[in-house]
Amino acid sequence: MFIETESTPNPQTLKFLPGREVMGARVLDLADAGAAAVSPLGEALFAVDGVERVFLGGDFIAVTKSTGEWQHLKPAIMGAIMDHFTRGLPLVREGADEAASGAAAEDDEVVAQIKELIETRVRPAVAQDGGDIIYQGFDEGSGVVYLHLRGACAGCPSSQMTLKHGIENMLRHYIPEVNAVEAV
């Protein structure tokens, strides 16, 4: 098994590409070691000293470090990923599948448009950088869209610029009811 790495705009996060599907159409954001109880791979990665956050994407694993240098952390992280896949362990424990992103209830037309733009234009772009952005809500009165940043996007120094100058401008262009975008 050959695992590639890619840098992300967040210098604290590195993207690991195992050359195979990780979560497919789902994602799993493990914000801390306690959240990793749903994933054997998450637990193995949090066992590496210096790992602060783990995000399992479609075909990648984004790892955020709290301390240490990547040159020292990468071998241990790659070892944990390789061991997980060669042993054929599940990514998510049975009964914990609801922790991975799921379907939402029916939406009105504006919310449906917002979600479609996020799914088709935003999420694929941020996934290339090892992150994910999830729709959290829309306040019709103020026109504010609330988004949750995950993976490399969480804590990234350029995430506010991405939100304000990229996502907000795009949503305002296509959907006149949108006035602003905020992270939650």
C-alpha positions as CSV (number, residue, x, y, z in Angstrom):
1,M,0.0,0.0,0.0
2,F,1.3,3.4,-1.0
3,I,0.1,6.5,0.9
4,E,0.6,9.9,-0.6
5,T,0.4,13.1,1.3
6,E,-0.7,16.6,0.2
7,S,-0.3,19.9,2.0
8,T,-3.4,21.9,2.7
9,P,-3.9,25.7,3.1
10,N,-3.9,25.0,6.9
11,P,-0.2,24.4,7.8
12,Q,-1.4,22.4,10.9
13,T,-3.3,19.9,8.6
14,L,-1.9,17.3,6.2
15,K,-4.0,15.3,3.8
16,F,-3.2,11.5,3.5
17,L,-4.3,9.7,0.4
18,P,-4.3,5.9,0.8
19,G,-5.1,5.3,-2.9
20,R,-8.5,3.8,-2.1
21,E,-12.0,4.9,-1.0
22,V,-12.1,6.0,2.6
23,M,-15.7,7.1,3.4
24,G,-17.1,7.3,-0.1
25,A,-20.1,9.7,-0.2
26,R,-20.0,10.1,3.6
27,V,-17.6,12.0,5.8
28,L,-16.6,11.8,9.5
29,D,-15.2,14.6,11.5
30,L,-13.5,13.5,14.7
31,A,-12.8,16.7,16.7
32,D,-11.0,15.0,19.6
33,A,-9.9,11.6,20.9
34,G,-13.3,11.1,22.7
35,A,-15.1,11.4,19.3
36,A,-12.8,8.8,17.9
37,A,-14.6,6.0,19.8
38,V,-16.8,5.5,16.7
39,S,-13.9,4.7,14.5
40,P,-11.0,2.2,14.9
41,L,-8.9,4.2,12.5
42,G,-9.7,7.4,14.4
43,E,-8.6,5.8,17.6
44,A,-5.3,4.6,16.1
45,L,-4.6,8.1,14.7
46,F,-5.3,9.8,18.0
47,A,-2.9,7.4,19.7
48,V,-0.1,9.2,17.8
49,D,1.2,11.9,20.1
50,G,0.5,15.3,18.6
51,V,-2.7,14.5,16.6
52,E,-5.4,17.0,17.5
53,R,-8.2,16.3,14.9
54,V,-9.0,13.7,12.2
55,F,-11.3,14.1,9.3
56,L,-12.2,11.1,7.1
57,G,-13.3,12.2,3.6
58,G,-14.3,10.3,0.5
59,D,-10.8,9.2,-0.6
60,F,-8.6,11.0,2.0
61,I,-7.8,11.4,5.7
62,A,-7.0,14.9,6.9
63,V,-5.0,15.0,10.1
64,T,-4.5,18.1,12.2
65,K,-1.5,18.3,14.5
66,S,-1.3,20.1,17.8
67,T,2.4,19.8,18.4
68,G,5.5,18.4,16.7
69,E,6.9,18.5,13.1
70,W,5.3,16.7,10.2
71,Q,8.6,15.0,9.4
72,H,8.3,13.2,12.8
73,L,4.5,12.7,12.8
74,K,4.1,11.4,9.2
75,P,5.7,8.0,9.6
76,A,3.5,7.1,12.7
77,I,0.4,8.4,11.0
78,M,1.1,6.5,7.8
79,G,1.8,3.4,9.8
80,A,-1.5,3.7,11.6
81,I,-3.4,4.1,8.3
82,M,-1.5,1.3,6.6
83,D,-2.1,-1.1,9.5
84,H,-5.8,-0.2,9.6
85,F,-6.4,-0.9,5.9
86,T,-4.2,-4.1,5.7
87,R,-6.0,-5.6,8.7
88,G,-9.4,-4.8,7.0
89,L,-10.9,-3.1,10.0
90,P,-14.1,-1.1,9.6
91,L,-13.8,2.7,9.4
92,V,-16.9,3.2,11.5
93,R,-18.0,0.7,14.2
94,E,-21.4,-1.0,13.8
95,G,-24.2,1.1,15.1
96,A,-22.2,4.3,14.9
97,D,-23.0,5.1,11.3
98,E,-25.3,7.9,12.3
99,A,-22.1,9.8,13.3
100,A,-21.3,10.1,9.6
101,S,-23.1,12.8,7.6
102,G,-26.7,11.9,6.8
103,A,-29.7,13.1,5.0
104,A,-31.7,16.2,6.0
105,A,-35.4,16.9,6.1
106,E,-37.3,18.6,3.2
107,D,-36.3,22.2,2.6
108,D,-37.9,25.3,1.2
109,E,-36.7,26.5,-2.2
110,V,-34.1,29.0,-1.0
111,V,-32.5,26.4,1.4
112,A,-32.6,23.8,-1.4
113,Q,-30.7,26.2,-3.7
114,I,-28.1,27.0,-1.0
115,K,-27.6,23.3,-0.3
116,E,-27.2,22.5,-4.0
117,L,-24.6,25.1,-4.5
118,I,-22.7,24.0,-1.4
119,E,-22.9,20.3,-2.6
120,T,-21.9,20.9,-6.2
121,R,-19.5,23.8,-6.0
122,V,-18.1,24.3,-2.5
123,R,-17.7,20.9,-1.0
124,P,-15.7,19.4,-4.0
125,A,-13.4,22.4,-3.9
126,V,-12.7,22.3,-0.2
127,A,-12.3,18.5,-0.3
128,Q,-9.3,19.0,-2.5
129,D,-7.7,20.9,0.4
130,G,-8.6,18.2,2.9
131,G,-11.7,19.9,4.4
132,D,-15.4,20.0,4.3
133,I,-18.2,22.5,4.7
134,I,-21.6,21.5,5.9
135,Y,-24.8,23.6,5.7
136,Q,-26.1,24.3,9.3
137,G,-29.0,26.7,8.7
138,F,-30.4,29.8,7.1
139,D,-31.9,32.8,8.9
140,E,-34.5,34.1,6.5
141,G,-34.9,37.4,8.4
142,S,-31.2,38.4,8.3
143,G,-30.3,36.4,5.2
144,V,-27.4,34.7,7.0
145,V,-26.2,31.2,6.0
146,Y,-24.6,29.2,8.7
147,L,-21.9,26.7,7.8
148,H,-19.8,24.2,9.8
149,L,-16.2,23.9,8.8
150,R,-14.6,20.5,9.2
151,G,-11.3,18.8,8.5
152,A,-8.5,21.1,7.3
153,C,-11.0,24.0,7.1
154,A,-11.5,24.0,10.9
155,G,-9.0,26.3,12.3
156,C,-7.4,27.2,8.9
157,P,-6.0,30.7,8.8
158,S,-7.6,31.3,5.4
159,S,-11.0,29.9,6.2
160,Q,-12.6,33.3,6.9
161,M,-11.3,34.6,3.6
162,T,-12.8,31.5,1.9
163,L,-16.1,32.0,3.6
164,K,-16.4,35.8,3.0
165,H,-14.8,36.2,-0.4
166,G,-15.5,32.9,-2.0
167,I,-18.6,31.2,-0.6
168,E,-20.5,34.3,0.4
169,N,-19.9,36.1,-2.9
170,M,-21.0,33.0,-4.8
171,L,-24.2,32.4,-2.8
172,R,-25.1,36.1,-3.0
173,H,-24.6,36.1,-6.7
174,Y,-27.0,33.1,-7.3
175,I,-29.4,33.6,-4.4
176,P,-30.5,37.2,-3.8
177,E,-32.0,36.3,-0.3
178,V,-28.5,35.6,1.0
179,N,-26.8,38.5,2.6
180,A,-23.9,36.9,4.6
181,V,-22.2,33.6,5.5
182,E,-21.0,32.8,9.0
183,A,-19.1,29.8,10.5
184,V,-20.6,28.0,13.4
